[in-house]
Amino acid sequence: MLRYALIFFVVALIAGVLGFGGIAAGAAGIAKILFWIFAVLFVISLISNMLKKA
């Protein structure tokens, strides 16, 4: 999932450089959403792993 967030981030950067504002904003929005989903799932995974070992 983090890989897809990075891909959309790169697409947003390239689109922004080329002047496609709408596409850049859309790709950046998707990248942000995917990053936060990844971060939440990562934290949940860490917490559940610590609880299993305790």
N, CA, C and O atoms as CSV, one atom per row, in Angstrom:
chain,resi,resn,atom,element,x,y,z
A,1,MET,N,N,0.824,-1.191,0.000
A,1,MET,CA,C,0.000,0.000,0.000
A,1,MET,C,C,0.868,1.255,0.000
A,1,MET,O,O,0.540,2.247,-0.651
A,2,LEU,N,N,1.963,1.204,0.725
A,2,LEU,CA,C,2.872,2.346,0.726
A,2,LEU,C,C,3.463,2.545,-0.662
A,2,LEU,O,O,3.741,3.673,-1.069
A,3,ARG,N,N,3.654,1.452,-1.382
A,3,ARG,CA,C,4.170,1.549,-2.749
A,3,ARG,C,C,3.212,2.340,-3.637
A,3,ARG,O,O,3.646,3.187,-4.418
A,4,TYR,N,N,1.905,2.069,-3.521
A,4,TYR,CA,C,0.921,2.804,-4.313
A,4,TYR,C,C,0.881,4.272,-3.923
A,4,TYR,O,O,0.705,5.136,-4.781
A,5,ALA,N,N,1.040,4.562,-2.644
A,5,ALA,CA,C,1.068,5.956,-2.204
A,5,ALA,C,C,2.258,6.678,-2.830
A,5,ALA,O,O,2.133,7.820,-3.272
A,6,LEU,N,N,3.407,6.014,-2.868
A,6,LEU,CA,C,4.581,6.626,-3.490
A,6,LEU,C,C,4.400,6.804,-4.996
A,6,LEU,O,O,4.843,7.805,-5.559
A,7,ILE,N,N,3.754,5.847,-5.646
A,7,ILE,CA,C,3.503,5.963,-7.086
A,7,ILE,C,C,2.602,7.155,-7.370
A,7,ILE,O,O,2.880,7.934,-8.282
A,8,PHE,N,N,1.521,7.311,-6.599
A,8,PHE,CA,C,0.629,8.443,-6.811
A,8,PHE,C,C,1.319,9.756,-6.478
A,8,PHE,O,O,1.033,10.778,-7.101
A,9,PHE,N,N,2.224,9.744,-5.507
A,9,PHE,CA,C,2.983,10.951,-5.179
A,9,PHE,C,C,3.867,11.360,-6.353
A,9,PHE,O,O,3.937,12.541,-6.696
A,10,VAL,N,N,4.536,10.402,-6.964
A,10,VAL,CA,C,5.388,10.695,-8.115
A,10,VAL,C,C,4.547,11.188,-9.287
A,10,VAL,O,O,4.942,12.122,-9.984
A,11,VAL,N,N,3.389,10.566,-9.507
A,11,VAL,CA,C,2.492,11.019,-10.574
A,11,VAL,C,C,2.056,12.455,-10.320
A,11,VAL,O,O,1.989,13.261,-11.249
A,12,ALA,N,N,1.759,12.775,-9.065
A,12,ALA,CA,C,1.355,14.142,-8.726
A,12,ALA,C,C,2.491,15.126,-8.976
A,12,ALA,O,O,2.259,16.223,-9.485
A,13,LEU,N,N,3.710,14.747,-8.626
A,13,LEU,CA,C,4.855,15.629,-8.873
A,13,LEU,C,C,5.058,15.876,-10.360
A,13,LEU,O,O,5.255,17.016,-10.781
A,14,ILE,N,N,5.010,14.823,-11.151
A,14,ILE,CA,C,5.209,14.962,-12.595
A,14,ILE,C,C,4.091,15.793,-13.209
A,14,ILE,O,O,4.351,16.666,-14.036
A,15,ALA,N,N,2.847,15.529,-12.811
A,15,ALA,CA,C,1.719,16.287,-13.345
A,15,ALA,C,C,1.806,17.750,-12.928
A,15,ALA,O,O,1.451,18.637,-13.704
A,16,GLY,N,N,2.270,18.008,-11.719
A,16,GLY,CA,C,2.422,19.386,-11.259
A,16,GLY,C,C,3.482,20.139,-12.047
A,16,GLY,O,O,3.308,21.312,-12.379
A,17,VAL,N,N,4.581,19.458,-12.342
A,17,VAL,CA,C,5.659,20.082,-13.114
A,17,VAL,C,C,5.186,20.385,-14.532
A,17,VAL,O,O,5.542,21.418,-15.100
A,18,LEU,N,N,4.393,19.497,-15.097
A,18,LEU,CA,C,3.919,19.678,-16.468
A,18,LEU,C,C,2.711,20.620,-16.565
A,18,LEU,O,O,2.281,20.968,-17.665
A,19,GLY,N,N,2.174,21.027,-15.428
A,19,GLY,CA,C,1.088,22.003,-15.436
A,19,GLY,C,C,-0.309,21.431,-15.421
A,19,GLY,O,O,-1.272,22.159,-15.663
A,20,PHE,N,N,-0.447,20.156,-15.146
A,20,PHE,CA,C,-1.778,19.557,-15.056
A,20,PHE,C,C,-2.252,19.643,-13.610
A,20,PHE,O,O,-2.102,18.688,-12.849
A,21,GLY,N,N,-2.816,20.771,-13.233
A,21,GLY,CA,C,-3.179,21.028,-11.840
A,21,GLY,C,C,-4.220,20.088,-11.287
A,21,GLY,O,O,-4.085,19.608,-10.161
A,22,GLY,N,N,-5.260,19.816,-12.058
A,22,GLY,CA,C,-6.336,18.940,-11.582
A,22,GLY,C,C,-5.866,17.522,-11.352
A,22,GLY,O,O,-6.211,16.895,-10.351
A,23,ILE,N,N,-5.079,17.021,-12.280
A,23,ILE,CA,C,-4.560,15.654,-12.147
A,23,ILE,C,C,-3.590,15.578,-10.974
A,23,ILE,O,O,-3.589,14.603,-10.223
A,24,ALA,N,N,-2.769,16.607,-10.820
A,24,ALA,CA,C,-1.807,16.623,-9.715
A,24,ALA,C,C,-2.519,16.640,-8.373
A,24,ALA,O,O,-2.121,15.936,-7.445
A,25,ALA,N,N,-3.568,17.439,-8.269
A,25,ALA,CA,C,-4.313,17.508,-7.008
A,25,ALA,C,C,-5.003,16.180,-6.705
A,25,ALA,O,O,-5.032,15.737,-5.557
A,26,GLY,N,N,-5.547,15.560,-7.721
A,26,GLY,CA,C,-6.208,14.265,-7.526
A,26,GLY,C,C,-5.233,13.183,-7.104
A,26,GLY,O,O,-5.508,12.419,-6.179
A,27,ALA,N,N,-4.098,13.117,-7.776
A,27,ALA,CA,C,-3.097,12.105,-7.435
A,27,ALA,C,C,-2.514,12.361,-6.048
A,27,ALA,O,O,-2.252,11.418,-5.301
A,28,ALA,N,N,-2.310,13.626,-5.703
A,28,ALA,CA,C,-1.797,13.944,-4.370
A,28,ALA,C,C,-2.807,13.566,-3.292
A,28,ALA,O,O,-2.427,13.070,-2.232
A,29,GLY,N,N,-4.072,13.792,-3.554
A,29,GLY,CA,C,-5.119,13.410,-2.601
A,29,GLY,C,C,-5.162,11.908,-2.385
A,29,GLY,O,O,-5.289,11.440,-1.253
A,30,ILE,N,N,-5.056,11.151,-3.470
A,30,ILE,CA,C,-5.044,9.693,-3.359
A,30,ILE,C,C,-3.813,9.225,-2.594
A,30,ILE,O,O,-3.902,8.320,-1.763
A,31,ALA,N,N,-2.664,9.837,-2.871
A,31,ALA,CA,C,-1.434,9.466,-2.173
A,31,ALA,C,C,-1.553,9.730,-0.677
A,31,ALA,O,O,-1.099,8.921,0.132
A,32,LYS,N,N,-2.160,10.856,-0.303
A,32,LYS,CA,C,-2.338,11.168,1.122
A,32,LYS,C,C,-3.231,10.139,1.804
A,32,LYS,O,O,-2.926,9.660,2.896
A,33,ILE,N,N,-4.331,9.808,1.151
A,33,ILE,CA,C,-5.262,8.835,1.728
A,33,ILE,C,C,-4.591,7.477,1.901
A,33,ILE,O,O,-4.707,6.853,2.955
A,34,LEU,N,N,-3.890,7.020,0.867
A,34,LEU,CA,C,-3.217,5.724,0.956
A,34,LEU,C,C,-2.134,5.725,2.023
A,34,LEU,O,O,-1.949,4.730,2.724
A,35,PHE,N,N,-1.417,6.840,2.150
A,35,PHE,CA,C,-0.382,6.912,3.177
A,35,PHE,C,C,-0.982,6.796,4.564
A,35,PHE,O,O,-0.455,6.058,5.398
A,36,TRP,N,N,-2.070,7.506,4.835
A,36,TRP,CA,C,-2.665,7.454,6.168
A,36,TRP,C,C,-3.291,6.096,6.459
A,36,TRP,O,O,-3.251,5.632,7.599
A,37,ILE,N,N,-3.866,5.456,5.455
A,37,ILE,CA,C,-4.376,4.095,5.655
A,37,ILE,C,C,-3.222,3.163,6.010
A,37,ILE,O,O,-3.335,2.341,6.920
A,38,PHE,N,N,-2.099,3.297,5.279
A,38,PHE,CA,C,-0.925,2.481,5.575
A,38,PHE,C,C,-0.435,2.740,6.998
A,38,PHE,O,O,-0.129,1.797,7.728
A,39,ALA,N,N,-0.360,4.007,7.394
A,39,ALA,CA,C,0.143,4.353,8.727
A,39,ALA,C,C,-0.746,3.761,9.817
A,39,ALA,O,O,-0.239,3.227,10.803
A,40,VAL,N,N,-2.055,3.850,9.653
A,40,VAL,CA,C,-2.987,3.313,10.653
A,40,VAL,C,C,-2.857,1.793,10.732
A,40,VAL,O,O,-2.808,1.231,11.826
A,41,LEU,N,N,-2.802,1.126,9.579
A,41,LEU,CA,C,-2.657,-0.330,9.588
A,41,LEU,C,C,-1.327,-0.761,10.193
A,41,LEU,O,O,-1.257,-1.791,10.863
A,42,PHE,N,N,-0.276,0.014,9.963
A,42,PHE,CA,C,1.029,-0.290,10.538
A,42,PHE,C,C,0.989,-0.194,12.060
A,42,PHE,O,O,1.516,-1.066,12.752
A,43,VAL,N,N,0.368,0.858,12.583
A,43,VAL,CA,C,0.266,1.027,14.032
A,43,VAL,C,C,-0.580,-0.085,14.650
A,43,VAL,O,O,-0.233,-0.615,15.706
A,44,ILE,N,N,-1.677,-0.435,14.002
A,44,ILE,CA,C,-2.517,-1.525,14.497
A,44,ILE,C,C,-1.736,-2.831,14.514
A,44,ILE,O,O,-1.841,-3.614,15.458
A,45,SER,N,N,-0.956,-3.060,13.472
A,45,SER,CA,C,-0.132,-4.265,13.407
A,45,SER,C,C,0.899,-4.299,14.532
A,45,SER,O,O,1.104,-5.339,15.157
A,46,LEU,N,N,1.546,-3.169,14.788
A,46,LEU,CA,C,2.527,-3.116,15.873
A,46,LEU,C,C,1.880,-3.391,17.226
A,46,LEU,O,O,2.417,-4.155,18.028
A,47,ILE,N,N,0.743,-2.779,17.479
A,47,ILE,CA,C,0.056,-2.952,18.763
A,47,ILE,C,C,-0.396,-4.401,18.937
A,47,ILE,O,O,-0.224,-4.981,20.009
A,48,SER,N,N,-0.975,-4.986,17.882
A,48,SER,CA,C,-1.444,-6.370,18.013
A,48,SER,C,C,-0.262,-7.333,18.194
A,48,SER,O,O,-0.379,-8.340,18.893
A,49,ASN,N,N,0.862,-7.022,17.567
A,49,ASN,CA,C,2.045,-7.866,17.739
A,49,ASN,C,C,2.583,-7.782,19.161
A,49,ASN,O,O,3.001,-8.794,19.723
A,50,MET,N,N,2.578,-6.598,19.744
A,50,MET,CA,C,3.053,-6.436,21.128
A,50,MET,C,C,2.111,-7.137,22.105
A,50,MET,O,O,2.569,-7.713,23.092
A,51,LEU,N,N,0.823,-7.098,21.849
A,51,LEU,CA,C,-0.135,-7.742,22.735
A,51,LEU,C,C,-0.021,-9.269,22.672
A,51,LEU,O,O,-0.215,-9.950,23.679
A,52,LYS,N,N,0.292,-9.800,21.496
A,52,LYS,CA,C,0.454,-11.247,21.373
A,52,LYS,C,C,1.670,-11.753,22.131
A,52,LYS,O,O,1.642,-12.847,22.694
A,53,LYS,N,N,2.748,-10.954,22.151
A,53,LYS,CA,C,3.976,-11.361,22.839
A,53,LYS,C,C,3.886,-11.175,24.342
A,53,LYS,O,O,4.650,-11.798,25.079
A,54,ALA,N,N,2.983,-10.343,24.817
A,54,ALA,CA,C,2.882,-10.056,26.247
A,54,ALA,C,C,2.128,-11.121,26.990
A,54,ALA,O,O,1.958,-11.024,28.206
